[in-house]
């Protein structure tokens, strides 16, 4: 037990309970030291702290001025009693006259007729006595406790407060009371030391000043106040970690627009224009800008012919008439794979082999539930080079998942319009008792690679989101909570350390 706590218990031995101010006097401690020690003693069950909230009314600057000069209405009736009755003459004598007239009339002290002011009987009585308002202002000089006001004074005090002459201050009275446990502890406290050493320093050892003093004992198991230091949002921490993860594997970052052409978002990835994913039910199309400018005409031609008849890829294509106006529509990108398509179109022969990644928000017109949102983060990746295989792809995905701390995952065959072979990664969610889809991956089809790059070459591609992985790490069961900015969650969230 801290020496300050000992002093407080000793001071409470006879009194049983007392105020913080009295404990200051009895112990010689500052108010802050008394309150802190009492709070610690309360956690140990040896004292109880009772709090009583109360209000004190004090004068404002204007109220103090009126107390010295007199209330405007009182100065008004005094001037009238001295023969100044014309309003214009009163304007030079009493300021602010409008306020004085309003309150004097409201209190029934005056009558006004044809520009002249006369006193009523109540006004004459008010001249020779101290009014209740003046009495309250005098009491408020030292502070007026609201609960001590008489019923008839409460309304008057509130009126003065509304006039801006009084202000209310909220105070809390704390009473410290010793408990039964505290009384049981008292005989075992021993003498209170005059000096207590909380830190042993070389100077204390050299001077031998530690002799005759008591060394403070510490209990590391006692509860301590939580500290919430400033830190990045945990989603930002994850983004920084993922970026560092791919960079350390030799990848370069891809960046691009959120508002994307349907050409890059769908057409360049060999997704047909009548594919269900292009419907308004799945994709957010822009009203403004409605359309954009398509890229290099030669690139557009290769993509168009690939869709219509397969071009030179060995495919038969989708066998429909490709619409350039539909490809020029603007939408919120539905995946960051659009950046992979843009990057492939810029690569030259001397750039190969190459590895790229991206991190960004994507948008889909999803039905919102515990595992789906209309916007979320995705991190795409591509590896371009002769000789890269599906086994290499699984190796990258395995490293990524384990790097994010995922322990129970699996890969299963899947289908995507722009990859073949295709695979989907799933993670086991214990609370739901089900496998949850994480992302798709595969090897880009020739119908994607050849029109963009000019020749067919293996391109490993993946587009994992990480929101659902973060949910598991932070014990969040509903994806909607992830971006709710709950201050309690943000404070409790551990730093993302891998």
C-alpha positions as CSV (number, residue, x, y, z in Angstrom):
1,X,0.0,0.0,0.0
2,X,1.4,3.4,-1.0
3,X,2.4,5.8,1.8
4,X,-0.2,8.3,0.8
5,X,-2.9,5.6,1.1
6,X,-1.6,4.8,4.6
7,X,-1.8,8.4,5.6
8,X,-5.4,8.6,4.4
9,X,-6.4,5.5,6.4
10,X,-4.7,6.8,9.5
11,X,-6.6,10.1,9.1
12,X,-9.9,8.3,8.8
13,X,-9.3,6.1,11.9
14,X,-11.3,8.4,14.2
15,X,-13.6,10.2,11.8
16,X,-14.7,7.3,9.7
17,X,-15.5,9.7,6.8
18,X,-14.5,13.2,5.7
19,X,-14.1,15.5,2.7
20,X,-11.1,15.7,0.4
21,X,-10.4,19.2,1.7
22,X,-10.3,18.0,5.3
23,X,-8.0,15.1,4.3
24,X,-5.7,17.7,2.7
25,X,-5.4,19.4,6.1
26,X,-5.0,16.2,8.1
27,X,-2.4,14.5,5.8
28,X,-0.5,17.5,4.5
29,X,-0.9,16.2,1.0
30,X,-2.1,18.2,-2.0
31,X,-5.6,17.8,-3.3
32,X,-4.4,15.9,-6.4
33,X,-2.4,13.5,-4.2
34,X,-5.4,12.9,-1.9
35,X,-7.7,12.2,-4.8
36,X,-5.3,9.9,-6.5
37,X,-4.4,7.9,-3.4
38,X,-8.1,7.7,-2.4
39,X,-8.9,6.3,-5.9
40,X,-6.2,3.6,-5.6
41,X,-7.4,2.8,-2.0
42,X,-10.9,2.4,-3.4
43,X,-9.7,-0.2,-5.9
44,X,-8.3,-2.2,-3.0
45,X,-11.6,-2.0,-1.1
46,X,-10.3,-0.1,2.0
47,X,-12.2,3.1,1.3
48,X,-15.4,4.2,-0.5
49,X,-15.8,7.4,-2.4
50,X,-19.1,9.1,-2.5
51,X,-19.7,11.9,-5.0
52,X,-22.3,14.6,-4.7
53,X,-22.8,17.0,-7.6
54,X,-24.1,20.5,-6.9
55,X,-24.3,23.9,-8.7
56,X,-23.0,27.2,-7.5
57,X,-24.2,30.5,-8.9
58,X,-21.6,33.3,-9.4
59,X,-21.7,36.8,-10.8
60,X,-20.8,37.3,-14.4
61,X,-18.9,40.5,-15.4
62,X,-22.1,42.2,-16.2
63,X,-23.7,41.1,-13.0
64,X,-20.7,42.4,-11.0
65,X,-21.0,45.8,-12.8
66,X,-24.7,46.0,-12.1
67,X,-24.1,45.1,-8.4
68,X,-21.7,48.1,-8.2
69,X,-23.8,50.6,-10.3
70,X,-27.2,49.3,-9.6
71,X,-29.7,47.4,-11.7
72,X,-30.8,49.4,-14.8
73,X,-34.5,49.3,-13.6
74,X,-33.5,50.4,-10.1
75,X,-31.5,53.4,-11.5
76,X,-34.5,54.2,-13.7
77,X,-37.0,54.5,-10.9
78,X,-34.5,56.5,-8.9
79,X,-34.1,59.0,-11.8
80,X,-37.9,59.2,-12.1
81,X,-38.3,59.9,-8.4
82,X,-35.9,62.8,-8.8
83,X,-38.2,64.4,-11.4
84,X,-36.7,63.0,-14.6
85,X,-39.8,61.7,-16.3
86,X,-39.4,62.4,-20.1
87,X,-38.1,59.3,-21.9
88,X,-35.7,61.4,-24.0
89,X,-34.3,62.9,-20.8
90,X,-34.1,59.5,-19.2
91,X,-32.2,58.2,-22.2
92,X,-29.3,60.5,-21.3
93,X,-29.5,59.6,-17.6
94,X,-30.0,55.8,-17.6
95,X,-28.2,53.3,-19.9
96,X,-29.2,50.9,-21.3
97,X,-32.7,52.6,-21.1
98,X,-34.5,49.9,-23.2
99,X,-33.5,47.2,-20.7
100,X,-34.3,49.4,-17.7
101,X,-37.8,50.2,-19.1
102,X,-38.5,46.6,-20.0
103,X,-37.6,45.2,-16.6
104,X,-39.2,48.0,-14.6
105,X,-42.4,47.6,-16.4
106,X,-42.3,43.8,-16.1
107,X,-41.9,44.2,-12.3
108,X,-44.8,46.6,-12.1
109,X,-42.8,49.6,-11.0
110,X,-43.7,52.1,-13.7
111,X,-46.4,53.3,-16.1
112,X,-45.6,54.9,-19.5
113,X,-48.0,57.3,-21.0
114,X,-47.3,59.8,-23.9
115,X,-43.6,59.6,-23.5
116,X,-43.6,60.1,-19.7
117,X,-42.7,57.6,-17.0
118,X,-44.4,57.6,-13.7
119,X,-43.9,55.3,-10.6
120,X,-46.5,52.9,-9.3
121,X,-46.9,52.1,-5.6
122,X,-44.7,49.0,-6.0
123,X,-42.1,51.2,-7.7
124,X,-42.2,53.7,-4.7
125,X,-41.7,50.7,-2.3
126,X,-38.8,49.4,-4.3
127,X,-37.0,52.7,-4.0
128,X,-36.5,52.5,-0.3
129,X,-35.6,48.8,0.1
130,X,-33.2,46.2,-1.2
131,X,-35.0,44.1,-3.8
132,X,-34.8,40.3,-3.9
133,X,-32.8,40.5,-7.1
134,X,-30.2,42.7,-5.5
135,X,-30.0,40.4,-2.5
136,X,-29.3,37.4,-4.8
137,X,-26.6,39.3,-6.6
138,X,-24.9,40.1,-3.3
139,X,-25.0,36.5,-2.2
140,X,-23.5,35.3,-5.5
141,X,-20.3,37.3,-4.8
142,X,-19.1,34.4,-2.7
143,X,-21.0,31.8,-4.6
144,X,-24.6,30.8,-4.1
145,X,-25.5,27.1,-3.7
146,X,-28.5,26.3,-5.7
147,X,-29.9,23.7,-3.4
148,X,-29.9,26.2,-0.5
149,X,-32.2,28.6,-2.4
150,X,-35.8,29.0,-1.1
151,X,-38.5,28.0,-3.5
152,X,-39.4,31.6,-4.3
153,X,-35.7,32.4,-5.0
154,X,-35.2,29.6,-7.5
155,X,-37.3,31.3,-10.2
156,X,-35.6,34.7,-9.5
157,X,-32.1,33.1,-9.7
158,X,-33.0,31.5,-13.0
159,X,-34.3,34.8,-14.4
160,X,-31.0,36.5,-13.4
161,X,-29.1,33.7,-15.1
162,X,-31.1,34.1,-18.3
163,X,-30.3,37.9,-18.1
164,X,-26.7,37.0,-18.1
165,X,-26.0,38.3,-14.6
166,X,-25.4,34.9,-13.0
167,X,-23.6,31.9,-14.3
168,X,-23.9,28.3,-13.0
169,X,-20.8,26.3,-12.1
170,X,-21.0,22.6,-11.6
171,X,-19.0,21.1,-8.7
172,X,-18.6,17.7,-7.2
173,X,-18.1,17.1,-3.5
174,X,-16.2,13.9,-2.7
175,X,-16.5,12.2,0.7
176,X,-14.0,9.5,1.6
177,X,-15.3,6.8,3.9
178,X,-13.2,3.9,5.5
179,X,-14.7,0.4,4.9
180,X,-14.8,-2.6,7.2
181,X,-11.8,-4.0,5.3
182,X,-10.0,-0.7,5.8
183,X,-10.5,-0.9,9.6
184,X,-9.2,-4.5,9.6
185,X,-6.1,-3.3,7.7
186,X,-5.4,-0.4,10.0
187,X,-3.6,-2.3,12.8
188,X,-1.2,-3.8,10.3
189,X,-0.2,-0.5,8.7
190,X,2.7,0.3,11.0
191,X,4.1,3.8,11.4
192,X,3.7,6.2,8.5
193,X,7.2,7.1,7.3
194,X,8.2,10.7,6.9
195,X,10.2,9.9,3.7
196,X,9.4,7.3,1.1
197,X,11.8,6.4,-1.7
198,X,10.1,5.5,-4.9
199,X,13.3,5.3,-7.1
200,X,16.8,4.3,-6.1
201,X,19.4,6.5,-7.8
202,X,23.2,6.6,-7.7
203,X,23.1,9.9,-5.8
204,X,21.0,8.3,-3.0
205,X,23.5,5.4,-2.7
206,X,26.5,7.8,-2.6
207,X,25.0,10.1,0.0
208,X,23.5,7.3,2.0
209,X,20.3,9.4,2.1
210,X,18.3,6.2,1.9
211,X,18.9,5.5,5.6
212,X,15.9,6.0,7.8
213,X,13.6,6.1,4.7
214,X,11.0,3.6,3.6
215,X,11.2,2.0,0.2
216,X,8.0,2.0,-1.8
217,X,6.7,-1.5,-2.6
218,X,5.1,-2.1,-5.9
219,X,2.5,-4.6,-6.9
220,X,2.7,-5.2,-10.6
221,X,-0.6,-7.0,-10.6
222,X,-2.6,-4.0,-9.5
223,X,-4.9,-2.5,-12.2
224,X,-3.4,0.4,-14.1
225,X,-5.2,3.0,-16.1
226,X,-5.3,2.3,-19.9
227,X,-3.5,4.6,-22.2
228,X,-4.7,5.0,-25.8
229,X,-1.8,6.5,-27.7
230,X,-2.2,7.9,-31.2
231,X,-1.9,5.3,-33.9
232,X,-2.9,4.5,-37.5
233,X,-6.3,3.0,-38.2
234,X,-5.8,-0.8,-38.2
235,X,-6.9,-1.0,-41.9
236,X,-4.1,1.5,-42.8
237,X,-1.6,-0.6,-40.8
238,X,-2.7,-3.7,-42.8
239,X,-2.3,-1.8,-46.1
240,X,1.2,-0.7,-45.2
241,X,2.1,-4.2,-44.2
242,X,0.8,-5.7,-47.5
243,X,2.6,-3.1,-49.5
244,X,5.8,-3.9,-47.7
245,X,5.2,-7.6,-48.2
246,X,5.0,-7.4,-52.0
247,X,7.8,-4.9,-52.3
248,X,10.1,-7.3,-50.3
249,X,9.2,-10.0,-52.8
250,X,10.4,-7.8,-55.7
251,X,7.1,-6.5,-56.9
252,X,6.4,-3.0,-58.2
253,X,3.2,-1.1,-57.3
254,X,0.5,-0.4,-59.9
255,X,-1.7,2.7,-59.4
256,X,-4.7,4.0,-61.4
257,X,-8.1,5.6,-61.3
258,X,-11.1,4.6,-59.3
259,X,-13.5,5.9,-62.0
260,X,-12.6,3.4,-64.8
261,X,-13.6,2.8,-68.4
262,X,-15.6,-0.4,-68.9
263,X,-12.9,-1.2,-71.5
264,X,-10.2,-1.7,-68.9
265,X,-12.6,-3.0,-66.2
266,X,-14.2,-5.6,-68.4
267,X,-13.4,-5.7,-72.1
268,X,-9.7,-5.9,-71.9
269,X,-10.2,-8.9,-69.5
270,X,-12.2,-10.7,-72.1
271,X,-15.4,-10.3,-70.2
272,X,-18.3,-10.2,-72.7
273,X,-20.5,-7.1,-72.9
274,X,-23.6,-9.2,-72.0
275,X,-22.0,-10.8,-68.9
276,X,-24.3,-10.5,-65.8
277,X,-21.5,-8.8,-63.8
278,X,-21.9,-5.8,-66.1
279,X,-25.5,-5.2,-65.2
280,X,-26.6,-2.3,-63.1
281,X,-27.4,-4.8,-60.4
282,X,-23.7,-5.5,-60.0
283,X,-21.8,-2.5,-61.3
284,X,-22.0,1.2,-60.4
285,X,-22.1,3.2,-63.7
286,X,-21.3,6.9,-63.7
287,X,-23.9,9.5,-64.6
288,X,-21.1,12.2,-64.8
289,X,-18.8,11.5,-66.6
290,X,-21.0,9.1,-68.6
291,X,-18.3,8.1,-71.0
292,X,-14.5,8.4,-71.6
293,X,-12.0,8.1,-74.4
294,X,-10.9,4.7,-75.5
295,X,-7.1,4.0,-75.7
296,X,-4.9,3.4,-78.8
297,X,-7.1,2.4,-81.8
298,X,-4.9,-0.6,-82.6
299,X,-5.3,-1.9,-79.1
300,X,-9.0,-1.4,-79.2
301,X,-9.1,-3.2,-82.6
302,X,-7.3,-6.3,-81.2
303,X,-9.7,-6.4,-78.2
304,X,-12.8,-6.0,-80.4
305,X,-11.7,-8.8,-82.8
306,X,-10.9,-11.0,-79.8
307,X,-14.4,-10.6,-78.5
308,X,-16.0,-11.0,-81.9
309,X,-14.0,-13.9,-83.4
310,X,-11.0,-14.7,-81.3
311,X,-8.5,-12.7,-83.4
312,X,-5.3,-14.7,-83.6
313,X,-5.6,-16.2,-80.1
314,X,-6.9,-19.6,-81.4
315,X,-10.3,-18.8,-79.7
316,X,-13.6,-18.4,-81.4
317,X,-14.4,-15.4,-79.2
318,X,-17.8,-14.6,-77.9
319,X,-19.4,-14.3,-81.4
320,X,-21.3,-11.0,-81.0
321,X,-20.9,-7.5,-82.3
322,X,-18.7,-5.6,-79.9
323,X,-20.0,-2.1,-79.0
324,X,-17.3,0.6,-78.6
325,X,-19.8,3.0,-77.0
326,X,-20.5,0.4,-74.3
327,X,-16.8,-0.1,-73.7
328,X,-16.4,3.7,-73.3
329,X,-18.9,3.8,-70.4
330,X,-17.5,5.0,-67.1
331,X,-17.9,3.0,-63.9
332,X,-16.5,2.7,-60.4
333,X,-13.9,-0.1,-60.8
334,X,-15.2,-3.5,-59.6
335,X,-11.7,-4.9,-59.1
336,X,-8.1,-3.6,-59.2
337,X,-7.5,-6.2,-62.0
338,X,-8.3,-3.2,-64.3
339,X,-4.8,-2.0,-63.2
340,X,-3.3,-5.3,-64.3
341,X,-4.8,-4.9,-67.7
342,X,-3.5,-1.3,-68.0
343,X,0.0,-2.4,-66.9
344,X,0.1,-5.3,-69.4
345,X,-0.7,-2.9,-72.2
346,X,2.3,-0.7,-71.3
347,X,4.9,-3.5,-71.0
348,X,7.6,-3.8,-73.6
349,X,9.7,-6.8,-74.4
350,X,12.7,-5.4,-72.5
351,X,10.6,-5.1,-69.3
352,X,10.1,-8.8,-69.0
353,X,10.0,-10.8,-66.7
354,X,8.0,-8.5,-64.5
355,X,6.1,-8.6,-61.2
356,X,3.5,-6.0,-60.1
357,X,1.0,-5.5,-57.3
358,X,-1.8,-3.0,-56.5
359,X,-3.8,-2.0,-53.4
360,X,-7.0,0.0,-53.7
361,X,-10.7,0.3,-53.1
362,X,-13.2,-1.4,-55.4
363,X,-16.9,-1.0,-55.7
364,X,-19.7,-3.5,-56.3
365,X,-23.5,-3.2,-56.1
366,X,-23.7,-6.0,-53.5
367,X,-26.5,-6.8,-51.1
368,X,-24.9,-5.8,-47.8
369,X,-24.6,-8.5,-45.1
370,X,-22.1,-9.8,-42.6
371,X,-19.6,-10.8,-45.3
372,X,-20.4,-8.4,-48.1
373,X,-20.1,-4.6,-48.6
374,X,-20.5,-2.3,-51.5
375,X,-16.9,-1.1,-51.2
376,X,-13.8,-2.9,-50.0
377,X,-10.1,-3.1,-50.5
378,X,-8.4,-5.5,-53.0
379,X,-4.7,-6.2,-53.7
380,X,-4.1,-7.5,-57.2
381,X,-0.9,-9.1,-58.4
382,X,0.6,-10.3,-61.7
383,X,3.7,-12.1,-62.6
384,X,4.7,-12.0,-66.3
385,X,7.4,-14.3,-67.7
386,X,8.3,-17.4,-69.7
387,X,8.3,-20.5,-67.6
388,X,6.1,-19.3,-64.7
389,X,3.6,-22.0,-63.7
390,X,0.4,-22.7,-61.8
391,X,2.6,-24.1,-59.0
392,X,4.4,-20.7,-58.8
393,X,1.0,-19.1,-58.5
394,X,-0.1,-21.3,-55.5
395,X,3.3,-20.6,-53.9
396,X,2.7,-16.8,-54.1
397,X,-0.8,-17.2,-52.7
398,X,0.3,-19.5,-49.9
399,X,3.0,-16.9,-48.9
400,X,0.5,-14.1,-48.9
401,X,-2.1,-15.9,-46.8
402,X,0.4,-17.1,-44.2
403,X,2.0,-13.7,-44.2
404,X,-1.4,-12.3,-43.1
405,X,-1.6,-14.9,-40.3
406,X,-4.2,-17.2,-42.0
407,X,-3.8,-20.7,-40.7
408,X,-6.7,-22.7,-42.0
409,X,-7.3,-22.1,-45.8
410,X,-7.8,-24.1,-48.9
411,X,-7.6,-23.8,-52.7
412,X,-10.3,-25.2,-54.9
413,X,-10.9,-25.2,-58.7
414,X,-13.1,-22.3,-60.0
415,X,-14.1,-20.4,-63.1
416,X,-13.4,-16.8,-64.1
417,X,-13.9,-15.3,-67.6
418,X,-10.3,-14.2,-67.9
419,X,-8.2,-17.0,-66.4
420,X,-7.6,-20.6,-67.2
421,X,-6.6,-22.5,-65.0
422,X,-8.6,-20.8,-62.2
423,X,-8.5,-21.2,-58.5
424,X,-10.4,-19.8,-55.5
425,X,-9.0,-19.4,-52.0
426,X,-11.2,-19.9,-49.0
427,X,-10.7,-19.5,-45.2
428,X,-12.4,-21.4,-42.4
429,X,-14.6,-19.2,-40.2
430,X,-15.0,-21.0,-36.9
431,X,-17.8,-18.8,-35.5
432,X,-19.9,-19.4,-38.7
433,X,-18.9,-23.0,-39.1
434,X,-18.3,-22.4,-42.8
435,X,-15.7,-21.8,-45.5
436,X,-15.7,-18.2,-46.6
437,X,-14.5,-17.1,-50.0
438,X,-11.5,-14.8,-50.0
439,X,-10.4,-14.3,-53.6
440,X,-9.9,-15.7,-57.1
441,X,-6.7,-16.3,-59.0
442,X,-5.4,-18.1,-62.1
443,X,-3.4,-17.8,-65.3
444,X,-4.6,-15.1,-67.7
445,X,-6.1,-16.6,-70.9
446,X,-4.5,-15.8,-74.3
447,X,-7.6,-13.7,-75.1
448,X,-6.5,-11.3,-72.3
449,X,-2.7,-11.4,-72.7
450,X,-2.2,-11.4,-76.5
451,X,-4.3,-8.3,-77.4
452,X,-2.7,-6.3,-74.5
453,X,0.9,-7.5,-74.7
454,X,1.2,-8.3,-78.4
455,X,2.1,-12.0,-77.8
456,X,1.0,-14.9,-75.6
457,X,3.1,-15.4,-72.5
458,X,2.2,-16.9,-69.1
459,X,0.8,-14.3,-66.7
460,X,-0.1,-15.3,-63.2
461,X,-2.8,-13.2,-61.7
462,X,-4.7,-12.9,-58.5
463,X,-7.1,-10.4,-56.8
464,X,-7.4,-11.0,-53.1
465,X,-9.3,-8.8,-50.7
466,X,-8.1,-8.7,-47.1
467,X,-11.1,-7.3,-45.2
468,X,-12.3,-10.7,-44.2
469,X,-8.8,-11.7,-43.0
470,X,-8.7,-8.6,-40.9
471,X,-12.0,-9.5,-39.4
472,X,-10.6,-12.7,-38.0
473,X,-7.5,-11.1,-36.7
474,X,-9.5,-8.5,-34.7
475,X,-12.3,-10.7,-33.7
476,X,-14.9,-8.9,-35.8
477,X,-17.8,-11.0,-36.9
478,X,-19.6,-8.5,-39.1
479,X,-17.8,-6.9,-42.0
480,X,-20.0,-3.8,-41.5
481,X,-18.3,-3.1,-38.2
482,X,-14.9,-3.0,-39.9
483,X,-15.5,0.5,-41.3
484,X,-17.9,1.8,-38.6
485,X,-15.1,3.8,-36.9
486,X,-16.3,2.7,-33.4
487,X,-14.0,4.6,-31.1
488,X,-13.9,1.8,-28.6
489,X,-12.8,-0.7,-31.3
490,X,-10.2,1.7,-32.6
491,X,-8.8,2.1,-29.1
492,X,-8.7,-1.6,-28.3
493,X,-7.4,-2.7,-31.7
494,X,-3.9,-4.2,-31.4
495,X,-1.1,-3.0,-33.7
496,X,-0.8,-5.1,-36.8
497,X,2.5,-6.9,-36.2
498,X,3.6,-9.9,-38.3
